[in-house]
Structures are given as C-alpha cells and as structure tokens.
Amino acid sequence: VYYAANTDVTCEGTERLKVTVIVTDPEKPKGAAEQNFCFIDEPKIENLIATASGTIIWYDQPSGGIAYDDTDALVNALIYYAANTDGTCESAERLEVIVTITKPEEPEGDPNQSCCGIDEPTIEDLKATASGTIIWYDELTGGTAYATTVALEDGLKYYAANFDGTCESTQRLEVTV
C-alpha cells in the first residue's frame, strides 16, 4: 500500500490518496525442452507444446523479442521461447524449447523393375534401399500403403517412401514394374 500526497512546492495537502499495488507474475509455462517433428508434416508454431494457466505466446528471444504467428513454420535446430500471459501480464520467465525436424532421405533404387509372372511377384519383391523401412504406396504423395502380399501388376507404378521409425521421407522413389 502506498500513499500519494499533493504538494505545491511549499505545502503538502492534508489528505493522501491510498494506492494498493498488486504485482502479478504468471507462472512460467511447462513443457518439453526438446520437441521433435517430421518435415513431411510441415510443423508450425501452433504445433509446439507448452502448458500454463493462461495463454501461451511464442517468441524468438528469451526476453523481449518478436512474437511468432501460430502459422509460422518451425525451423530445425532453432530455439523458441514460450511466455504465459494472463491477459494483462506476461510471465517473467519463458520456457526454452529447441526444435528438431527430421527429414529422412528419399529411397534409392532402379526406377524400372522386372519380374517373372510365374513367380507371382508381390510388393515384397520390389527393391529399394534406405536407412529406414521402405513403405510402398499407390500414389506419389498421400495415397494408400500396400500390404507386402499384394500382387504386382505389369506396367503399374509403385512409390517407395523411407520410414525411419518416426518420420517418413517427403520424396518417394517411383518404380514401374
């Protein structure tokens, strides 16, 4: 509680104004200090995860700085800072989050593959190499993954993606049988 007095340089007023001050410091947001995303998912600020009693605002600096828009794309190895706001005040401390964006490489292989019909070839007979697991699709992007037991069709195109256990490659190897 503070009291304000009016003065005219010589004399001070007899009445004082009572001022009650309430200092608010919202809690620091909570969340993982390292957050991982897949490049293929095109991660944005809105995908970062932090919790707090108020609203989270993401910044480019540990204090001050510029606030990001929710639709801004995340950048690999960049540090983002989350502040908690209660509508009036922001938290004095910010949560620091480093972002890792994984982008598995495109599978490699022969774009034209042959097999004998008498062998009843299936998806499992297609050849591609990558650091992860190969997933075969019916489309260059999106599409449906084939089961390994699906029979191959002459002249049809198949698309191999590299899956590293968490993320899938953005580029696919196109193979014509």
C-alpha positions in Angstrom: 0.0 0.0 0.0 1.3 3.4 -1.0 0.0 6.9 -0.2 0.2 9.9 -2.6 0.3 13.5 -1.4 -0.3 16.7 -3.4 2.3 19.4 -2.9 2.6 22.9 -4.3 6.3 23.2 -3.5 5.6 24.9 -0.2 2.8 23.0 1.4 1.6 19.4 1.3 -2.1 18.6 1.1 -3.7 17.1 4.3 -5.4 14.2 2.5 -3.5 11.4 0.9 -4.6 9.0 -1.8 -4.3 5.4 -0.8 -2.9 3.2 -3.6 -2.9 -0.6 -3.3 -0.4 -2.3 -5.7 -0.8 -5.9 -6.8 2.2 -7.3 -8.7 1.3 -10.2 -10.9 3.8 -12.6 -12.4 2.1 -15.5 -14.2 3.9 -18.8 -13.9 6.5 -20.0 -16.4 5.0 -22.3 -19.0 5.8 -26.0 -18.7 6.8 -28.4 -21.5 9.5 -30.5 -23.0 12.7 -28.6 -23.6 13.3 -30.6 -26.8 10.4 -31.2 -29.3 10.7 -33.3 -32.4 8.7 -33.0 -35.6 8.6 -34.6 -39.1 9.4 -32.4 -42.0 6.6 -34.1 -44.1 4.0 -32.7 -41.5 5.1 -29.1 -42.2 5.2 -28.2 -38.5 4.2 -24.7 -37.4 4.3 -22.7 -34.1 0.9 -24.0 -33.3 2.4 -27.5 -33.1 4.7 -26.6 -30.2 3.5 -27.9 -26.9 3.5 -25.9 -23.6 1.0 -25.6 -20.8 0.2 -22.8 -18.5 -2.8 -21.3 -16.6 -3.1 -18.5 -19.2 -2.4 -18.2 -22.9 1.0 -19.2 -24.5 2.8 -16.7 -26.7 5.9 -17.9 -28.6 8.9 -15.6 -29.0 12.2 -15.6 -30.8 14.1 -14.3 -27.7 14.4 -15.3 -24.0 13.1 -11.8 -23.1 11.6 -9.1 -25.3 11.8 -10.2 -28.9 9.2 -10.7 -31.6 6.1 -12.9 -31.1 5.5 -15.6 -33.7 2.2 -16.1 -35.5 0.7 -19.6 -35.0 1.1 -20.3 -38.7 4.8 -19.5 -38.9 6.8 -22.6 -40.0 9.2 -24.1 -37.5 12.9 -24.2 -38.3 15.2 -27.1 -37.4 17.6 -26.5 -34.5 16.0 -23.1 -33.7 15.2 -22.2 -30.1 11.7 -20.9 -29.3 10.6 -19.3 -26.1 7.1 -19.6 -24.6 5.6 -17.0 -22.3 2.4 -17.3 -20.3 0.0 -14.3 -20.3 -3.0 -13.9 -18.1 -4.5 -11.2 -20.4 -2.7 -8.4 -18.5 0.7 -9.6 -17.6 3.3 -12.0 -19.1 5.4 -14.4 -17.2 8.9 -13.0 -16.3 10.4 -16.4 -17.2 10.0 -18.2 -20.5 10.2 -21.9 -21.4 13.0 -22.6 -23.8 12.3 -25.2 -26.5 14.7 -26.4 -29.1 13.1 -27.9 -32.2 14.4 -30.9 -34.2 12.8 -31.5 -37.6 13.5 -34.9 -39.1 13.6 -35.4 -42.8 14.5 -39.0 -43.9 16.2 -39.2 -47.3 14.4 -40.5 -50.4 14.8 -44.2 -51.0 17.1 -45.3 -53.9 16.6 -48.0 -56.4 16.0 -48.9 -60.0 13.0 -47.0 -61.4 12.2 -49.9 -63.8 12.0 -53.3 -62.2 11.2 -56.6 -63.9 9.9 -59.9 -62.5 8.5 -63.1 -63.9 4.8 -63.7 -63.7 5.2 -67.4 -63.0 6.9 -66.3 -59.6 3.7 -64.5 -58.6 5.6 -61.4 -57.5 4.2 -59.2 -54.7 5.1 -55.8 -53.2 7.7 -57.6 -51.1 9.6 -58.4 -54.3 10.2 -54.7 -55.2 13.7 -53.4 -54.5 14.6 -50.1 -52.9 17.2 -49.1 -50.3 17.1 -46.5 -47.5 18.3 -46.1 -43.9 14.9 -46.9 -42.6 12.0 -49.1 -43.6 10.5 -49.0 -47.1 6.8 -48.4 -47.4 5.2 -48.9 -50.8 2.3 -46.6 -51.9 -0.1 -46.3 -54.8 0.5 -42.6 -55.2 3.5 -40.2 -55.4 2.1 -38.2 -52.4 -0.5 -39.3 -49.9 -2.2 -42.4 -51.2 -2.6 -45.8 -49.6 0.2 -48.1 -48.4 0.3 -51.5 -49.9 0.5 -54.7 -47.8 3.6 -56.7 -48.7 1.4 -59.6 -50.0 -0.3 -57.5 -52.8 0.4 -58.9 -56.3 2.3 -56.7 -58.6 0.7 -55.6 -61.9 2.6 -55.2 -65.2 3.1 -51.5 -66.2 1.8 -50.2 -62.9 3.8 -47.6 -60.9 4.6 -48.1 -57.2 6.1 -45.4 -54.9 8.6 -46.2 -52.1 8.9 -44.0 -49.0 11.6 -44.2 -46.4 10.2 -44.5 -42.8 12.8 -44.1 -40.0 10.5 -45.3 -37.2 9.1 -41.8 -36.6 9.1 -39.8 -39.8 8.6 -40.6 -43.5 10.5 -39.1 -46.4 8.9 -36.3 -48.3 10.2 -37.7 -51.6 9.3 -41.1 -52.9 11.1 -43.4 -55.4 8.8 -44.1 -58.4 9.1 -47.6 -59.7 7.5 -49.0 -62.9 7.0 -52.8 -63.0 
